[in-house]
């Protein structure tokens, strides 16, 4: 088990019974990943299957064949009809244009500057962009920046996992309050609650 699993097991007997059956919460993260690029990708992927979204994202990037990724100025200058032709809806075009503008305005900083900010300030800055919700930023905090204490209370899988583990129902607000007991390891707790939803029944302790 990883350090997070060891600590969760000490904090909660129910977690102790399940984390040993799961892969540990990942600890290798690409912290230099640009939040601007991550948010453009997140918007493209919204409400689409992974394969379809990957295809459209690739078409968008291919509009600038001499670049690894378009700069904010590129996004704002390109003819929206080209973005439509790549498969983006009008709503998604407006969203990535707003993300580009907020990078230019400094609201969405470079990754190094962003990594120095506390979680809630990062959430406030990135959700200021059109089409970017709190959940998307929480995923960025957990799986790009590697922040250890994030609990996405609006994620249905996390909530259902908690209900399965504790055999009671939770509203998002109730889960937020209940989950304070898992601090400062709430990202790992979320990971294992997701894993619980991948199996039909709770594992039995055979030790």
N, C-alpha and C positions, 0 to 999 in steps of 0.2 A: 504494500500500500504506500501511497505517497503521503507527504506530511499532512495535506489537507484531510485525507481519509482517516489518518490516525487521530487528528484533532476532532473531527466530526464524531468519530466513534467514542471518544471520551465525553463529548457534549451530549450525545443522545444514543441510548441503547438500541433504538430502532434503526438508526443509521448504521450502528455497529453490525447489525445483522444482515445488512444488504450490501454495503460498499465493497466487501471482500469478494463479492460475486461479479463486480463490474470492473471494467478498465478504469484506471485512475483518471482523475481530472487532468487534462493536458496542461503541461507547464512550459512547453516550447512555443513561443509566440513571435510573430513578425511585427515587433513593436514599431518598426520604421514605416509601416504601411501608411501611406498618405490618406488622411481622413477624407479629403476631397475626392480622391479616386474611389475610396471605399463607398462613399455615399452615392456617387454616380452609379456604381455597380449595383448597390442595394436598390436604388430606384428602378433600374432596368429589370431587376429580378422580381420586383413586387408582383404578386398575383399571377405568376407564370411558373410552369414546370421548369426544373433545372435545365433540361436540354434546350427548350425553346428560348429561355432567357439567355443561356450561354451563346446561342446562335445570334440573337439580336445584339447582345453586348459586343460580340466579335465584329458584327457588321458596323456598329457605331464606331468602334476603335479604328476599323479599316478605312474610315473616311479620311483619316490622316495617316497615310501609309509611311510617311517619313518619321513618325513619332511613335514612341511606345504607348503614349496616352495623350489625348488632347489637353492642352492647357485651358484654363478658364476663358481666356480671350478667344480661343478657338471655338469653344462651345457657344459663346455669345455671338460670334461673327458668322457662323455657318448658317446656310439657308435651312430653315426648319423643314422644308420639303425633303431635304436629304436625310434628315433624321426620321421623318415620317417614312421615307422609303426604306430605311434600315429596320423599321418595325416598331418604332416608338409611337405611343399615343400622344395626343396633344397635351394631356395632363402630365405625362412623363417628360415631355420636352420642356414644359414650363418648369417642372421641378428641377431638372438638371441645369437649366439656365439660372434658376435662383441659387442653386448650390454654387455654380461658377461665380455668380455675382458676389455671394457672401464670402467666397475665398478671396476675391479681389478686395473686398471691403475689410478683410481681416477678421471677420466673425468666425470663420472656419480657418484656423491657423495651420501652419505646417505641423507635421507629426511630432517633431521635437518639442515645439512650444506647447502643443496640446497635451503631451504626456506629462507635463509638469502641473497640469491643472487637476483639481479634485473632481471626483466623479460627477457631482451634481452640476458643476460649472460646465463640464464637457457636455452633459445632457442638454443643458440650457442653450449652449451655443449651437450644437448641431441640430437640435430640433427646431431652431429658428428658421431653418431652411424648409422651403415648401416640399411637402411629400415625405418628410423624414420624421418618423415617430419615435417615441421613447424606446420602444422595443428594439428598433434597428440600432440605436445608439448603445443600448445595453449589450447587444451582441458584439458590437465593436469594442466596448470596454472589456468584455469577458474574453473574447477570442482573438483580439488583435493586441490590445494593451495589456492583457493578462491581469486585469484588476481582480483581486481575490474575493471581494465582498459585495458582489452584485446579485440581487434577487429580483428577477423579472416577474413581478407579481401578476402582470397581465398576460403572461404566457400560459395558454391553456394546458400544455403538457406539464409544466412545472406545477401548476395548481392541482391537476388530476393526480400527478405523482404524489404530492403531499397528502391528498385525500386517500389515496391507496395505502400509503405508509402509516398514516395515523387513524385511518378508518373514521373520518369525519369530513364534513364539507367545509370549504373555505370560500369566502369572497376574496377578491384581490386585497382589499384593505385588511381583512382578517389574516390573510397569509403574510402580509407585510409585518404585522404586529407579532404573529406567532414565530415568524422566521428570524426575529431578532436574536433568538436563542442560538442560532447557528453562526452568528458573527464571531470572528471576522472571516468566516469560510463560506459565505453564502453563495459564491460562484460555484464552488465544488458541490455544495448541497443541491443547487439547481441542476448541475450535471447529473447527479445520481438520481434525482427525481425524474429527469427525462429518461434515464436508463430503465427506471422502474416501469415506465410505460411501454418498454419494448418487450416485456415478458408478461405472460398471462397471470401468473400468481407470484406472490412473494416467496423468495427462497426460504427453505427451512434450514435452521441451524443444526448441522450434523456433527458439530464438534463435541 
